[in-house]
């Protein structure tokens, strides 16, 4: 079996990954510094943790299941302890994009991130329908990037990614720069912000007298059909009234230069704040 070191195995993400790695072809050495995390992992999959040096010995890959703000410190603390050719896997593009991986030419840096289960899907079983995050029952797509290392290492990195984020819908290859456009650019700066604005708008109509349950039902139902039309999930068009409302609403809500959030300097600034 191929050995993998899972750093941060007792954290929220680490436990998710540890569950999916259990029973795979990988022999996993779990590393967790906190006693609470060690206990959490033990209760979740019955696994014990080992010291960092023991975990890194003969490991073909090292997964960093740690916060973005800890990537620089954690990777710097282990990069000199791994053998040449070892793959170091990050689960988000922010820290790698910001240059937080230490310089070492003879290791592979691989970055992967889940897309999470899509709103429009074919899931029929309740556990899958309620698996909003992914990695449990609902299929999700993933994006992956070979940041540094030989081309043949991409296949191994993708296999690891498909294992830790299973069940998989699709697997996409991107660059680290493209992954940064997707997150934080597309998913957080734009999508999360607009969803927060929608919630604030719903709260405002409630403040103006609309029943809270009615307002929520109305918003979520319209999100479903409006999203299906906009994203091409159904072959439909908006009514003339809706198109006029959009024409009036967009300049009221959005700055003319809002697409500037995807400019390299703005993506870099956003990631610097995150990391």
C-alpha positions as CSV (number, residue, x, y, z in Angstrom):
1,X,0.0,0.0,0.0
2,X,1.1,3.6,-0.7
3,X,1.7,5.6,2.5
4,X,0.0,9.0,2.9
5,X,0.6,11.4,5.9
6,X,-2.6,13.3,6.8
7,X,-1.7,16.5,8.8
8,X,-4.5,17.9,10.8
9,X,-6.3,14.6,10.8
10,X,-8.5,15.5,13.8
11,X,-9.8,18.8,12.5
12,X,-13.2,19.3,10.8
13,X,-11.8,18.8,7.3
14,X,-9.2,16.2,8.5
15,X,-11.8,13.9,9.9
16,X,-13.9,14.1,6.7
17,X,-10.8,13.1,4.7
18,X,-9.8,10.4,7.1
19,X,-13.2,8.8,6.7
20,X,-12.9,8.6,3.0
21,X,-9.3,7.4,3.1
22,X,-10.2,4.5,5.4
23,X,-10.5,1.3,3.4
24,X,-8.7,2.8,0.3
25,X,-5.5,1.6,-1.2
26,X,-3.6,4.2,0.9
27,X,-1.9,3.5,4.2
28,X,-2.7,6.6,6.2
29,X,-0.5,8.0,9.0
30,X,-2.6,10.5,11.0
31,X,-1.1,13.5,12.6
32,X,-3.0,15.7,15.0
33,X,-1.5,18.0,17.7
34,X,-4.5,18.7,19.8
35,X,-5.9,16.2,22.3
36,X,-9.4,17.1,21.3
37,X,-8.7,16.4,17.7
38,X,-7.0,13.1,18.5
39,X,-10.1,12.1,20.4
40,X,-12.4,13.2,17.6
41,X,-10.5,11.1,15.1
42,X,-10.5,8.1,17.4
43,X,-14.3,8.3,17.8
44,X,-14.8,8.9,14.1
45,X,-12.8,6.1,12.6
46,X,-11.0,4.4,15.5
47,X,-7.6,5.6,14.4
48,X,-4.7,6.6,16.5
49,X,-2.3,9.5,15.7
50,X,1.4,9.3,15.3
51,X,4.3,11.8,15.6
52,X,5.1,13.9,12.6
53,X,8.4,12.4,11.9
54,X,7.0,8.9,12.0
55,X,4.2,9.9,9.6
56,X,6.5,11.5,7.1
57,X,8.9,8.5,7.0
58,X,8.5,6.8,3.6
59,X,5.3,8.8,2.9
60,X,4.6,9.2,-0.9
61,X,2.2,12.1,-0.3
62,X,1.5,14.5,2.5
63,X,-2.0,16.1,2.8
64,X,-2.2,19.4,4.6
65,X,-5.7,19.5,6.2
66,X,-4.9,22.7,8.1
67,X,-6.3,26.3,7.8
68,X,-4.9,28.6,5.1
69,X,-3.2,30.7,7.7
70,X,-1.2,27.7,8.9
71,X,0.0,26.4,5.6
72,X,3.2,28.5,5.5
73,X,4.3,27.4,9.0
74,X,3.2,23.8,8.7
75,X,4.8,23.2,5.2
76,X,8.0,24.9,6.3
77,X,8.2,22.6,9.3
78,X,8.0,19.5,7.3
79,X,9.4,20.2,3.8
80,X,13.0,19.3,4.8
81,X,11.9,16.1,6.4
82,X,10.3,14.5,3.3
83,X,12.1,12.5,0.6
84,X,12.7,13.8,-2.9
85,X,9.7,13.2,-5.0
86,X,7.2,13.4,-2.2
87,X,3.9,15.0,-3.1
88,X,2.6,17.8,-0.8
89,X,-1.2,18.3,-1.2
90,X,-3.0,21.5,-0.3
91,X,-6.8,21.7,-0.2
92,X,-7.2,25.3,-1.3
93,X,-5.4,27.6,-3.7
94,X,-5.1,30.6,-1.4
95,X,-1.8,29.8,0.4
96,X,-0.1,28.3,-2.7
97,X,-1.1,31.2,-4.8
98,X,0.2,33.6,-2.2
99,X,3.6,31.9,-2.3
100,X,3.4,30.2,1.1
101,X,4.9,26.9,0.0
102,X,8.7,26.8,0.7
103,X,11.1,26.6,-2.1
104,X,12.2,23.0,-2.8
105,X,12.6,21.9,-6.4
106,X,12.6,18.1,-5.8
107,X,9.1,17.8,-4.3
108,X,5.7,17.9,-6.0
109,X,3.1,20.5,-5.0
110,X,-0.5,19.6,-5.8
111,X,-3.5,21.7,-5.1
112,X,-7.1,20.4,-5.1
113,X,-10.5,21.7,-4.0
114,X,-14.1,20.4,-4.0
115,X,-16.8,22.1,-6.0
116,X,-19.4,20.8,-3.6
117,X,-22.6,19.1,-4.7
118,X,-24.4,21.2,-7.3
119,X,-27.9,22.7,-6.7
120,X,-29.1,20.9,-9.9
121,X,-28.4,17.2,-9.6
122,X,-29.9,13.7,-9.9
123,X,-29.6,12.6,-6.3
124,X,-32.7,10.7,-5.1
125,X,-31.7,9.3,-1.7
126,X,-32.3,11.6,1.3
127,X,-28.7,11.4,2.7
128,X,-27.4,12.5,-0.7
129,X,-30.0,15.2,-1.0
130,X,-29.0,16.6,2.4
131,X,-25.3,16.3,1.8
132,X,-24.7,20.0,1.0
133,X,-21.0,20.0,1.7
134,X,-20.1,16.8,-0.2
135,X,-17.7,14.0,0.6
136,X,-20.3,11.9,2.3
137,X,-23.2,10.8,0.0
138,X,-23.7,13.3,-2.7
139,X,-21.6,13.4,-5.8
140,X,-19.5,16.4,-6.4
141,X,-17.0,17.7,-8.9
142,X,-13.4,18.7,-8.0
143,X,-10.7,21.0,-9.4
144,X,-7.0,20.1,-9.2
145,X,-3.7,21.7,-10.2
146,X,-0.2,20.3,-10.5
147,X,1.6,23.4,-9.2
148,X,5.1,21.9,-9.3
149,X,6.5,18.5,-10.2
150,X,6.7,15.9,-13.0
151,X,3.6,15.6,-15.2
152,X,3.2,11.9,-14.3
153,X,2.5,13.0,-10.7
154,X,-0.8,14.5,-11.8
155,X,-2.5,11.1,-12.0
156,X,-1.5,10.3,-8.4
157,X,-2.7,13.7,-7.1
158,X,-6.0,13.3,-8.9
159,X,-6.4,9.8,-7.5
160,X,-5.9,11.1,-4.0
161,X,-8.3,14.0,-4.6
162,X,-11.0,11.6,-5.9
163,X,-10.5,9.5,-2.8
164,X,-10.7,12.2,-0.2
165,X,-13.6,14.0,-1.9
166,X,-15.7,11.0,-3.0
167,X,-18.2,10.3,-4.4
168,X,-17.1,12.2,-7.5
169,X,-19.2,13.6,-10.3
170,X,-16.5,15.1,-12.5
171,X,-12.8,16.0,-12.2
172,X,-11.4,19.1,-13.7
173,X,-7.8,20.1,-14.3
174,X,-7.0,23.8,-13.8
175,X,-4.0,26.0,-12.9
176,X,-3.5,27.4,-9.4
177,X,-4.2,30.9,-10.9
178,X,-7.5,29.6,-12.3
179,X,-8.4,28.0,-9.0
180,X,-7.8,31.4,-7.3
181,X,-10.3,33.0,-9.8
182,X,-12.8,30.3,-8.8
183,X,-12.1,30.8,-5.1
184,X,-12.1,33.4,-3.6
185,X,-13.1,35.3,-6.8
186,X,-16.2,33.5,-8.1
187,X,-17.4,31.5,-5.2
188,X,-16.8,33.9,-2.2
189,X,-16.2,37.4,-3.4
190,X,-19.1,37.2,-5.9
191,X,-21.5,34.3,-5.0
192,X,-21.3,34.4,-1.2
193,X,-21.6,38.1,-1.1
194,X,-24.6,38.2,-3.4
195,X,-26.3,35.4,-1.3
196,X,-25.7,37.4,1.9
197,X,-27.3,40.4,0.1
198,X,-30.3,38.2,-0.8
199,X,-30.7,37.2,2.8
200,X,-30.5,40.8,3.9
201,X,-33.2,41.6,1.3
202,X,-35.4,38.9,2.6
203,X,-34.9,40.2,6.1
204,X,-35.9,43.6,4.9
205,X,-39.2,42.5,3.3
206,X,-39.9,40.7,6.6
207,X,-39.2,43.9,8.5
208,X,-41.7,45.6,6.2
209,X,-44.4,43.1,7.2
210,X,-44.1,39.9,5.1
211,X,-44.5,36.7,7.0
212,X,-40.9,35.2,7.5
213,X,-41.9,31.7,6.2
214,X,-43.7,33.1,3.2
215,X,-40.7,35.3,2.4
216,X,-38.3,32.4,2.7
217,X,-40.5,30.1,0.6
218,X,-40.9,32.8,-2.1
219,X,-37.1,33.5,-2.3
220,X,-35.9,29.9,-2.3
221,X,-38.5,28.9,-4.8
222,X,-37.6,31.7,-7.2
223,X,-33.9,31.0,-6.7
224,X,-34.6,27.5,-8.0
225,X,-36.4,28.5,-11.2
226,X,-34.4,31.7,-11.9
227,X,-31.2,29.8,-11.4
228,X,-32.3,27.0,-13.7
229,X,-33.1,29.5,-16.5
230,X,-29.9,31.6,-16.0
231,X,-27.6,28.6,-15.8
232,X,-29.2,26.8,-18.8
233,X,-30.5,23.9,-16.7
234,X,-33.9,24.4,-18.4
235,X,-34.7,25.8,-21.9
236,X,-36.6,28.9,-20.7
237,X,-36.6,32.7,-20.8
238,X,-37.5,35.4,-18.3
239,X,-40.8,37.3,-18.8
240,X,-40.6,40.9,-20.1
241,X,-41.5,42.1,-16.7
242,X,-38.5,40.2,-15.1
243,X,-36.1,41.5,-17.8
244,X,-37.2,45.0,-17.1
245,X,-36.8,44.5,-13.4
246,X,-33.2,43.2,-14.0
247,X,-32.4,46.2,-16.3
248,X,-33.6,48.5,-13.5
249,X,-32.1,46.5,-10.6
250,X,-28.6,45.8,-11.8
251,X,-27.3,49.4,-12.0
252,X,-29.0,50.0,-8.6
253,X,-27.2,47.1,-7.0
254,X,-24.0,46.7,-8.9
255,X,-21.1,49.0,-9.7
256,X,-20.3,49.4,-13.3
257,X,-16.7,48.1,-12.7
258,X,-17.7,45.2,-10.5
259,X,-16.0,42.6,-12.8
260,X,-12.7,44.2,-11.6
261,X,-12.9,41.7,-8.7
262,X,-11.3,39.2,-11.1
263,X,-8.3,41.4,-12.0
264,X,-5.0,39.8,-10.8
265,X,-4.2,42.5,-8.3
266,X,-7.7,42.2,-6.7
267,X,-7.5,38.4,-6.5
268,X,-4.0,38.8,-4.9
269,X,-5.2,41.4,-2.4
270,X,-8.2,39.2,-1.4
271,X,-5.9,36.1,-0.9
272,X,-3.5,38.1,1.1
273,X,-6.3,39.1,3.5
274,X,-7.4,35.4,3.7
275,X,-3.9,34.1,4.4
